[in-house]
Amino acid sequence: MIELNSSIEGKQFERGQLEAFLATHGFSVGGGWDYDHAYFDYVFQKTPYYDVLRIPVTVKSGDFEQASSKLECGVPFLLRHCYETGIDDEKDALFGIGGGTLNQFQKPTDPDATVSEKLVVQGVELLKSIESQLQ
């Protein structure tokens, strides 16, 4: 993971406006959001690993589900996740009723892999473009 200096850190936006703006730049709400925080993710690639520019947000008023909630941007960062290919080993699989809902996803082989210099350049350029338009 590499944190990126950004002028959007600490800025507040209404969720609906921020989400609409970021969507036009290819971002979407990442999984794992909750009522008080979330991430907006731009995925550079999905295979053979996920390369992501992630903008964390904290809810300052309201609930994340509300378009009118007030969000504060955190420090954007680049992230690379390397995932296993193929089927999970039997020892890790859960069988029986409900097994699929408890173990849907494969464990990452390296949840915080080294980020390439090329990805850093791409991430900084994308972030600068966003910053200039949010000013």
Contacts in CASP RR format, 6 or more apart in sequence:
PFRMAT RR
TARGET T0000
AUTHOR 0000-0000-0000
METHOD contacts of the structure
MODEL  1
MIELNSSIEGKQFERGQLEAFLATHGFSVGGGWDYDHAYFDYVFQKTPYY
DVLRIPVTVKSGDFEQASSKLECGVPFLLRHCYETGIDDEKDALFGIGGG
TLNQFQKPTDPDATVSEKLVVQGVELLKSIESQLQ
1 77 0 8 1.000
1 78 0 8 1.000
1 79 0 8 1.000
1 112 0 8 1.000
1 115 0 8 1.000
2 77 0 8 1.000
2 78 0 8 1.000
2 115 0 8 1.000
2 120 0 8 1.000
3 75 0 8 1.000
3 76 0 8 1.000
3 77 0 8 1.000
4 75 0 8 1.000
4 76 0 8 1.000
4 77 0 8 1.000
4 78 0 8 1.000
4 123 0 8 1.000
4 124 0 8 1.000
4 127 0 8 1.000
6 73 0 8 1.000
6 75 0 8 1.000
6 76 0 8 1.000
6 127 0 8 1.000
6 131 0 8 1.000
7 131 0 8 1.000
7 135 0 8 1.000
8 55 0 8 1.000
8 73 0 8 1.000
8 74 0 8 1.000
8 76 0 8 1.000
8 127 0 8 1.000
8 130 0 8 1.000
8 131 0 8 1.000
8 134 0 8 1.000
9 73 0 8 1.000
9 74 0 8 1.000
9 75 0 8 1.000
9 76 0 8 1.000
10 72 0 8 1.000
10 73 0 8 1.000
10 74 0 8 1.000
11 72 0 8 1.000
11 73 0 8 1.000
11 134 0 8 1.000
12 60 0 8 1.000
12 70 0 8 1.000
12 71 0 8 1.000
12 72 0 8 1.000
12 73 0 8 1.000
13 70 0 8 1.000
13 71 0 8 1.000
13 73 0 8 1.000
13 134 0 8 1.000
14 67 0 8 1.000
14 68 0 8 1.000
14 69 0 8 1.000
14 70 0 8 1.000
14 71 0 8 1.000
15 64 0 8 1.000
15 66 0 8 1.000
15 67 0 8 1.000
15 68 0 8 1.000
15 69 0 8 1.000
15 70 0 8 1.000
15 71 0 8 1.000
16 67 0 8 1.000
16 68 0 8 1.000
18 40 0 8 1.000
18 57 0 8 1.000
18 71 0 8 1.000
19 29 0 8 1.000
19 40 0 8 1.000
19 67 0 8 1.000
21 133 0 8 1.000
21 134 0 8 1.000
22 40 0 8 1.000
22 55 0 8 1.000
22 130 0 8 1.000
25 42 0 8 1.000
25 126 0 8 1.000
25 129 0 8 1.000
25 130 0 8 1.000
26 42 0 8 1.000
27 40 0 8 1.000
27 41 0 8 1.000
27 42 0 8 1.000
27 55 0 8 1.000
28 40 0 8 1.000
28 41 0 8 1.000
29 38 0 8 1.000
29 39 0 8 1.000
29 40 0 8 1.000
29 41 0 8 1.000
30 38 0 8 1.000
30 39 0 8 1.000
30 40 0 8 1.000
30 41 0 8 1.000
31 39 0 8 1.000
32 38 0 8 1.000
32 39 0 8 1.000
33 39 0 8 1.000
33 64 0 8 1.000
34 64 0 8 1.000
35 59 0 8 1.000
35 63 0 8 1.000
35 64 0 8 1.000
35 65 0 8 1.000
36 58 0 8 1.000
36 59 0 8 1.000
36 64 0 8 1.000
37 56 0 8 1.000
37 57 0 8 1.000
37 58 0 8 1.000
37 59 0 8 1.000
37 64 0 8 1.000
38 56 0 8 1.000
38 57 0 8 1.000
38 59 0 8 1.000
38 64 0 8 1.000
38 71 0 8 1.000
39 54 0 8 1.000
39 55 0 8 1.000
39 56 0 8 1.000
39 57 0 8 1.000
40 54 0 8 1.000
40 55 0 8 1.000
40 57 0 8 1.000
41 52 0 8 1.000
41 53 0 8 1.000
41 54 0 8 1.000
41 55 0 8 1.000
42 52 0 8 1.000
42 53 0 8 1.000
42 54 0 8 1.000
42 126 0 8 1.000
43 50 0 8 1.000
43 51 0 8 1.000
43 52 0 8 1.000
44 51 0 8 1.000
44 52 0 8 1.000
44 53 0 8 1.000
44 119 0 8 1.000
44 122 0 8 1.000
44 123 0 8 1.000
45 51 0 8 1.000
48 82 0 8 1.000
48 85 0 8 1.000
49 80 0 8 1.000
49 81 0 8 1.000
49 82 0 8 1.000
49 83 0 8 1.000
49 113 0 8 1.000
50 79 0 8 1.000
50 80 0 8 1.000
50 81 0 8 1.000
50 83 0 8 1.000
51 78 0 8 1.000
51 79 0 8 1.000
51 80 0 8 1.000
51 115 0 8 1.000
51 116 0 8 1.000
51 119 0 8 1.000
52 78 0 8 1.000
52 79 0 8 1.000
52 80 0 8 1.000
52 81 0 8 1.000
53 76 0 8 1.000
53 77 0 8 1.000
53 78 0 8 1.000
53 123 0 8 1.000
53 126 0 8 1.000
53 127 0 8 1.000
54 76 0 8 1.000
54 77 0 8 1.000
54 78 0 8 1.000
54 79 0 8 1.000
55 73 0 8 1.000
55 74 0 8 1.000
55 76 0 8 1.000
56 73 0 8 1.000
56 74 0 8 1.000
56 75 0 8 1.000
56 76 0 8 1.000
56 77 0 8 1.000
57 71 0 8 1.000
57 72 0 8 1.000
57 73 0 8 1.000
57 74 0 8 1.000
58 71 0 8 1.000
58 72 0 8 1.000
58 74 0 8 1.000
59 69 0 8 1.000
59 70 0 8 1.000
59 71 0 8 1.000
60 69 0 8 1.000
60 70 0 8 1.000
60 71 0 8 1.000
60 72 0 8 1.000
61 69 0 8 1.000
61 70 0 8 1.000
62 68 0 8 1.000
62 69 0 8 1.000
62 70 0 8 1.000
63 69 0 8 1.000
64 71 0 8 1.000
76 127 0 8 1.000
78 115 0 8 1.000
78 119 0 8 1.000
78 120 0 8 1.000
78 123 0 8 1.000
79 112 0 8 1.000
79 115 0 8 1.000
80 112 0 8 1.000
80 113 0 8 1.000
80 114 0 8 1.000
80 115 0 8 1.000
80 116 0 8 1.000
80 119 0 8 1.000
81 108 0 8 1.000
81 110 0 8 1.000
81 111 0 8 1.000
81 112 0 8 1.000
81 113 0 8 1.000
82 108 0 8 1.000
82 109 0 8 1.000
82 110 0 8 1.000
82 111 0 8 1.000
82 113 0 8 1.000
83 106 0 8 1.000
83 108 0 8 1.000
83 109 0 8 1.000
84 106 0 8 1.000
84 107 0 8 1.000
84 108 0 8 1.000
84 109 0 8 1.000
86 106 0 8 1.000
88 103 0 8 1.000
88 106 0 8 1.000
88 107 0 8 1.000
92 103 0 8 1.000
92 107 0 8 1.000
93 103 0 8 1.000
94 100 0 8 1.000
94 102 0 8 1.000
94 103 0 8 1.000
END
